Each structure stands twice: as structure tokens, then as C-alpha cells.
Amino acid sequence: MVELLFLLAFAGVLFFTGISIVGMALAVAVGFVVMAVAGMIGMVFKLLPWLILIAVVVWIYRDRKGERPRY
């Protein structure tokens, strides 16, 4: 799915800028940004169970410690 996003972004930029050296460089840059953002979103979803587990452990630890919130 991510590869399809890369190809669509690459082809779209080439369609709008034309096939030239600057257009190719711009298409590669946009493709890199699309792949980086998609990879970061994928990593968040992959780590989401661990992040939830850490939040629950911290919540239980603070509840048992009896820490009062500062107002």
C-alpha cells in the first residue's frame, strides 16, 4: 500500500512538473516525504500496544504511590 502511495505521488509530481531534471528531483523529494510520513504512521500503529501498556503501568504506579496532583 505504501509503495502505491509512492508511485502515485511520483507520477503526480511528474505529471504537473513535466519530465525534466528539476521535475525528477522534485518527484523524488515528494516521494521521499510521502514514504517517510507513511513509515512514521506505520511505526506509531506498530508501537501503539506498547505505548498503551506503558501508560497503564505508569497510571497504576502513580495510583499505588498515592501521589496527589498539584493544583
VOBA-654475 format. One record per residue: residue number from 1; x, y, z of N, C-alpha, C in turn. Coordinates in pm, 1 decimal, padded with zeros to 6 digits. Atoms other than C-alpha are relative to their C-alpha. Layout:
% residues N
{pos = NUM, n_px = X, n_py = Y, n_pz = Z, ca_px = X, ca_py = Y, ca_pz = Z, c_px = X, c_py = Y, c_pz = Z} $
...
//
This chain:
% residues 71
{pos = 1, n_px = 00082.2, n_py = -00119.5, n_pz = 00000.0, ca_px = 00000.0, ca_py = 00000.0, ca_pz = 00000.0, c_px = 00086.6, c_py = 00125.9, c_pz = 00000.0} $
{pos = 2, n_px = -00088.9, n_py = -00115.8, n_pz = -00006.4, ca_px = 00282.3, ca_py = 00238.5, ca_pz = 00084.4, c_px = 00071.7, c_py = 00019.8, c_pz = -00133.3} $
{pos = 3, n_px = -00066.1, n_py = -00010.0, n_pz = 00130.2, ca_px = 00454.6, ca_py = 00157.4, ca_pz = -00243.0, c_px = -00093.0, c_py = 00063.3, c_pz = -00103.4} $
{pos = 4, n_px = 00096.7, n_py = -00060.6, n_pz = 00090.4, ca_px = 00136.2, ca_py = 00250.7, ca_pz = -00426.9, c_px = -00009.0, c_py = 00150.6, c_pz = 00023.9} $
{pos = 5, n_px = -00000.7, n_py = -00144.0, n_pz = -00030.1, ca_px = 00130.5, ca_py = 00586.8, ca_pz = -00247.1, c_px = 00123.0, c_py = 00068.0, c_pz = -00059.1} $
{pos = 6, n_px = -00122.5, n_py = -00055.3, n_pz = 00056.4, ca_px = 00490.8, ca_py = 00643.5, ca_pz = -00352.9, c_px = -00011.9, c_py = 00016.9, c_pz = -00151.6} $
{pos = 7, n_px = 00013.2, n_py = -00007.7, n_pz = 00145.9, ca_px = 00416.6, ca_py = 00565.0, ca_pz = -00716.2, c_px = -00099.8, c_py = 00107.6, c_pz = -00041.7} $
{pos = 8, n_px = 00097.5, n_py = -00103.3, n_pz = 00032.9, ca_px = 00107.7, ca_py = 00787.8, ca_pz = -00719.3, c_px = 00057.4, c_py = 00139.9, c_pz = 00021.1} $
{pos = 9, n_px = -00060.9, n_py = -00131.4, n_pz = -00023.8, ca_px = 00298.3, ca_py = 01079.3, ca_pz = -00565.2, c_px = 00105.8, c_py = 00029.9, c_pz = -00105.6} $
{pos = 10, n_px = -00105.0, n_py = -00018.7, n_pz = 00099.9, ca_px = 00590.9, ca_py = 01029.9, ca_pz = -00803.6, c_px = -00059.5, c_py = 00034.2, c_pz = -00136.4} $
{pos = 11, n_px = 00062.7, n_py = -00023.6, n_pz = 00130.3, ca_px = 00368.5, ca_py = 01010.0, ca_pz = -01112.2, c_px = -00075.9, c_py = 00132.0, c_pz = -00001.2} $
{pos = 12, n_px = 00073.8, n_py = -00126.8, n_pz = -00006.7, ca_px = 00154.9, ca_py = 01302.2, ca_pz = -00996.6, c_px = 00091.0, c_py = 00120.4, c_pz = -00011.8} $
{pos = 13, n_px = -00094.5, n_py = -00112.3, n_pz = 00009.3, ca_px = 00453.3, ca_py = 01531.2, ca_pz = -00948.9, c_px = 00057.9, c_py = 00008.6, c_pz = -00140.6} $
{pos = 14, n_px = -00051.1, n_py = -00002.9, n_pz = 00137.4, ca_px = 00596.5, ca_py = 01430.3, ca_pz = -01286.4, c_px = -00105.9, c_py = 00051.2, c_pz = -00096.7} $
{pos = 15, n_px = 00108.3, n_py = -00047.8, n_pz = 00086.3, ca_px = 00256.3, ca_py = 01497.9, ca_pz = -01446.0, c_px = -00011.4, c_py = 00151.8, c_pz = 00007.3} $
{pos = 16, n_px = 00017.1, n_py = -00144.5, n_pz = -00016.1, ca_px = 00240.4, ca_py = 01850.4, ca_pz = -01302.0, c_px = 00125.5, c_py = 00080.3, c_pz = -00034.8} $
{pos = 17, n_px = -00122.5, n_py = -00075.8, n_pz = 00025.8, ca_px = 00607.0, ca_py = 01948.9, ca_pz = -01344.4, c_px = 00061.0, c_py = -00029.9, c_pz = -00135.6} $
{pos = 18, n_px = -00060.9, n_py = 00037.5, n_pz = 00126.2, ca_px = 00694.1, ca_py = 01770.9, ca_pz = -01664.5, c_px = 00125.5, c_py = -00082.8, c_pz = 00023.6} $
{pos = 19, n_px = -00117.6, n_py = 00085.7, n_pz = -00014.2, ca_px = 00980.4, ca_py = 01531.1, ca_pz = -01728.9, c_px = 00123.8, c_py = 00083.0, c_pz = -00031.3} $
{pos = 20, n_px = -00125.9, n_py = -00073.6, n_pz = 00010.7, ca_px = 01296.0, ca_py = 01731.4, ca_pz = -01666.4, c_px = 00083.8, c_py = -00035.1, c_pz = 00122.2} $
{pos = 21, n_px = -00086.8, n_py = 00028.4, n_pz = -00114.2, ca_px = 01587.7, ca_py = 01720.7, ca_pz = -01425.2, c_px = -00060.5, c_py = 00056.6, c_pz = 00128.2} $
{pos = 22, n_px = 00061.4, n_py = -00061.3, n_pz = -00118.3, ca_px = 01414.5, ca_py = 01961.4, ca_pz = -01185.8, c_px = -00126.7, c_py = -00075.7, c_pz = 00038.5} $
{pos = 23, n_px = 00121.2, n_py = 00076.6, n_pz = -00026.6, ca_px = 01087.7, ca_py = 01769.2, ca_pz = -01219.5, c_px = 00029.9, c_py = -00134.7, c_pz = 00063.2} $
{pos = 24, n_px = -00039.5, n_py = 00128.2, n_pz = -00057.9, ca_px = 01261.4, ca_py = 01440.4, ca_pz = -01146.2, c_px = 00046.6, c_py = 00017.1, c_pz = 00144.1} $
{pos = 25, n_px = -00048.3, n_py = -00024.9, n_pz = -00135.8, ca_px = 01436.6, ca_py = 01587.0, ca_pz = -00841.1, c_px = -00116.8, c_py = 00031.2, c_pz = 00093.5} $
{pos = 26, n_px = 00116.7, n_py = -00033.1, n_pz = -00080.7, ca_px = 01109.1, ca_py = 01731.5, ca_pz = -00715.1, c_px = -00085.6, c_py = -00124.3, c_pz = 00024.8} $
{pos = 27, n_px = 00078.7, n_py = 00122.5, n_pz = -00015.8, ca_px = 00930.5, ca_py = 01399.3, ca_pz = -00774.4, c_px = 00065.5, c_py = -00094.0, c_pz = 00101.1} $
{pos = 28, n_px = -00070.7, n_py = 00083.9, n_pz = -00096.7, ca_px = 01198.3, ca_py = 01210.9, ca_pz = -00580.0, c_px = -00016.3, c_py = 00056.8, c_pz = 00140.6} $
{pos = 29, n_px = 00016.1, n_py = -00062.4, n_pz = -00131.5, ca_px = 01174.4, ca_py = 01462.4, ca_pz = -00293.7, c_px = -00141.0, c_py = -00022.6, c_pz = 00054.8} $
{pos = 30, n_px = 00138.4, n_py = 00022.0, n_pz = -00044.9, ca_px = 00793.9, ca_py = 01436.8, ca_pz = -00277.7, c_px = -00022.2, c_py = -00147.3, c_pz = 00033.4} $
{pos = 31, n_px = 00010.7, n_py = 00143.4, n_pz = -00029.1, ca_px = 00816.3, ca_py = 01058.2, ca_pz = -00295.2, c_px = 00066.1, c_py = -00035.7, c_pz = 00132.0} $
{pos = 32, n_px = -00067.9, n_py = 00024.2, n_pz = -00127.0, ca_px = 01064.6, ca_py = 01059.2, ca_pz = -00007.8, c_px = -00085.1, c_py = 00047.0, c_pz = 00117.1} $
{pos = 33, n_px = 00084.5, n_py = -00052.8, n_pz = -00108.0, ca_px = 00834.6, ca_py = 01276.1, ca_pz = 00203.8, c_px = -00120.9, c_py = -00090.4, c_pz = 00022.1} $
{pos = 34, n_px = 00116.3, n_py = 00088.9, n_pz = -00012.7, ca_px = 00534.7, ca_py = 01052.2, ca_pz = 00129.9, c_px = 00039.8, c_py = -00129.9, c_pz = 00068.8} $
{pos = 35, n_px = -00044.3, n_py = 00125.0, n_pz = -00061.9, ca_px = 00730.6, ca_py = 00739.4, ca_pz = 00221.8, c_px = 00039.1, c_py = 00020.2, c_pz = 00145.9} $
{pos = 36, n_px = -00038.0, n_py = -00025.8, n_pz = -00138.8, ca_px = 00870.4, ca_py = 00899.0, ca_pz = 00539.7, c_px = -00122.9, c_py = 00015.2, c_pz = 00088.6} $
{pos = 37, n_px = 00122.1, n_py = -00019.1, n_pz = -00079.6, ca_px = 00527.3, ca_py = 01009.3, ca_pz = 00662.8, c_px = -00075.5, c_py = -00132.4, c_pz = 00015.0} $
{pos = 38, n_px = 00068.4, n_py = 00129.2, n_pz = -00007.5, ca_px = 00371.8, ca_py = 00671.9, ca_pz = 00578.5, c_px = 00074.4, c_py = -00095.8, c_pz = 00093.4} $
{pos = 39, n_px = -00078.3, n_py = 00084.3, n_pz = -00090.8, ca_px = 00655.7, ca_py = 00495.0, ca_pz = 00759.2, c_px = -00016.9, c_py = 00039.5, c_pz = 00145.0} $
{pos = 40, n_px = 00021.2, n_py = -00044.8, n_pz = -00138.0, ca_px = 00612.1, ca_py = 00710.7, ca_pz = 01068.7, c_px = -00138.2, c_py = -00039.1, c_pz = 00051.4} $
{pos = 41, n_px = 00135.7, n_py = 00039.0, n_pz = -00040.7, ca_px = 00236.9, ca_py = 00647.3, ca_pz = 01077.0, c_px = -00005.6, c_py = -00151.1, c_pz = 00024.4} $
{pos = 42, n_px = -00005.3, n_py = 00144.7, n_pz = -00019.3, ca_px = 00300.9, ca_py = 00275.1, ca_pz = 01034.8, c_px = 00071.6, c_py = -00037.8, c_pz = 00128.3} $
{pos = 43, n_px = -00073.4, n_py = 00028.8, n_pz = -00123.0, ca_px = 00553.0, ca_py = 00280.0, ca_pz = 01320.0, c_px = -00083.5, c_py = 00032.2, c_pz = 00123.6} $
{pos = 44, n_px = 00087.5, n_py = -00034.4, n_pz = -00113.2, ca_px = 00304.1, ca_py = 00454.1, ca_pz = 01550.5, c_px = -00102.4, c_py = -00110.6, c_pz = 00021.7} $
{pos = 45, n_px = 00097.0, n_py = 00108.0, n_pz = -00014.4, ca_px = 00043.6, ca_py = 00186.3, ca_pz = 01478.3, c_px = 00065.5, c_py = -00128.6, c_pz = 00049.4} $
{pos = 46, n_px = -00070.1, n_py = 00119.0, n_pz = -00043.9, ca_px = 00303.5, ca_py = -00084.9, ca_pz = 01532.0, c_px = 00035.7, c_py = 00008.6, c_pz = 00148.6} $
{pos = 47, n_px = -00038.2, n_py = -00018.1, n_pz = -00139.7, ca_px = 00411.1, ca_py = 00060.7, ca_pz = 01868.6, c_px = -00116.5, c_py = 00034.3, c_pz = 00091.3} $
{pos = 48, n_px = 00114.5, n_py = -00041.9, n_pz = -00079.3, ca_px = 00060.3, ca_py = 00154.6, ca_pz = 01984.8, c_px = -00030.0, c_py = -00093.6, c_pz = 00117.4} $
{pos = 49, n_px = 00024.6, n_py = 00085.2, n_pz = -00117.6, ca_px = 00008.8, ca_py = -00155.9, ca_pz = 02205.4, c_px = 00101.4, c_py = 00022.0, c_pz = 00111.4} $
{pos = 50, n_px = -00101.4, n_py = -00022.9, n_pz = -00102.6, ca_px = 00338.8, ca_py = -00089.2, ca_pz = 02383.3, c_px = -00019.0, c_py = 00136.0, c_pz = 00068.0} $
{pos = 51, n_px = 00024.9, n_py = -00130.8, n_pz = -00059.0, ca_px = 00255.1, ca_py = 00278.4, ca_pz = 02432.4, c_px = -00117.7, c_py = -00004.4, c_pz = 00097.0} $
{pos = 52, n_px = 00114.7, n_py = 00015.2, n_pz = -00090.3, ca_px = -00081.9, ca_py = 00185.4, ca_pz = 02583.5, c_px = 00041.2, c_py = -00075.5, c_pz = 00125.8} $
{pos = 53, n_px = -00047.0, n_py = 00076.3, n_pz = -00115.4, ca_px = 00086.6, ca_py = -00070.9, ca_pz = 02810.5, c_px = 00082.4, c_py = 00087.3, c_pz = 00093.5} $
{pos = 54, n_px = -00081.8, n_py = -00090.0, n_pz = -00082.8, ca_px = 00339.7, ca_py = 00187.5, ca_pz = 02933.2, c_px = -00087.6, c_py = 00100.1, c_pz = 00072.4} $
{pos = 55, n_px = 00090.2, n_py = -00096.6, n_pz = -00064.0, ca_px = 00061.0, ca_py = 00438.7, ca_pz = 03000.5, c_px = -00076.9, c_py = -00064.2, c_pz = 00114.6} $
{pos = 56, n_px = 00074.0, n_py = 00069.4, n_pz = -00105.8, ca_px = -00135.5, ca_py = 00181.4, ca_pz = 03203.0, c_px = 00091.0, c_py = -00028.4, c_pz = 00118.9} $
{pos = 57, n_px = -00094.0, n_py = 00028.7, n_pz = -00109.4, ca_px = 00171.8, ca_py = 00080.7, ca_pz = 03405.8, c_px = 00030.9, c_py = 00126.6, c_pz = 00078.5} $
{pos = 58, n_px = -00027.2, n_py = -00126.0, n_pz = -00068.4, ca_px = 00252.5, ca_py = 00444.3, ca_pz = 03485.6, c_px = -00121.4, c_py = 00044.9, c_pz = 00079.9} $
{pos = 59, n_px = 00122.8, n_py = -00037.6, n_pz = -00069.3, ca_px = -00110.3, ca_py = 00509.7, ca_pz = 03578.5, c_px = -00017.4, c_py = -00082.7, c_pz = 00128.2} $
{pos = 60, n_px = 00011.2, n_py = 00086.5, n_pz = -00118.2, ca_px = -00116.2, ca_py = 00208.7, ca_pz = 03816.2, c_px = 00107.4, c_py = 00034.9, c_pz = 00101.9} $
{pos = 61, n_px = -00109.3, n_py = -00035.4, n_pz = -00090.5, ca_px = 00222.5, ca_py = 00304.5, ca_pz = 03965.0, c_px = -00030.6, c_py = 00129.2, c_pz = 00075.7} $
{pos = 62, n_px = 00033.7, n_py = -00126.4, n_pz = -00066.4, ca_px = 00109.6, ca_py = 00660.0, ca_pz = 04038.2, c_px = -00118.4, c_py = -00015.8, c_pz = 00093.4} $
{pos = 63, n_px = 00116.0, n_py = 00022.3, n_pz = -00085.6, ca_px = -00219.3, ca_py = 00535.3, ca_pz = 04182.2, c_px = 00041.0, c_py = -00069.3, c_pz = 00129.9} $
{pos = 64, n_px = -00046.6, n_py = 00070.3, n_pz = -00119.8, ca_px = -00042.3, ca_py = 00299.2, ca_pz = 04422.7, c_px = 00092.7, c_py = 00086.2, c_pz = 00085.0} $
{pos = 65, n_px = -00093.2, n_py = -00086.8, n_pz = -00072.6, ca_px = 00216.9, ca_py = 00558.4, ca_pz = 04517.8, c_px = -00075.4, c_py = 00104.6, c_pz = 00081.0} $
{pos = 66, n_px = 00079.8, n_py = -00095.9, n_pz = -00072.6, ca_px = -00058.8, ca_py = 00793.2, ca_pz = 04629.0, c_px = 00040.1, c_py = 00143.7, c_pz = -00026.7} $
{pos = 67, n_px = -00042.5, n_py = -00134.7, n_pz = 00035.0, ca_px = 00075.7, ca_py = 01093.8, ca_pz = 04450.2, c_px = -00121.2, c_py = 00089.6, c_pz = -00024.3} $
{pos = 68, n_px = 00111.1, n_py = -00093.2, n_pz = 00017.4, ca_px = -00158.5, ca_py = 01390.4, ca_pz = 04474.4, c_px = 00032.3, c_py = 00097.8, c_pz = -00110.9} $
{pos = 69, n_px = -00025.8, n_py = -00098.9, n_pz = 00104.5, ca_px = -00198.8, ca_py = 01619.3, ca_pz = 04176.6, c_px = 00023.4, c_py = 00139.5, c_pz = 00058.8} $
{pos = 70, n_px = -00030.5, n_py = -00136.8, n_pz = -00045.0, ca_px = -00058.2, ca_py = 01970.5, ca_pz = 04217.7, c_px = -00097.2, c_py = 00096.8, c_pz = -00063.2} $
{pos = 71, n_px = 00093.0, n_py = -00101.1, n_pz = 00049.5, ca_px = -00315.9, ca_py = 02244.0, ca_pz = 04190.7, c_px = 00049.1, c_py = 00137.5, c_pz = 00034.6} $
//
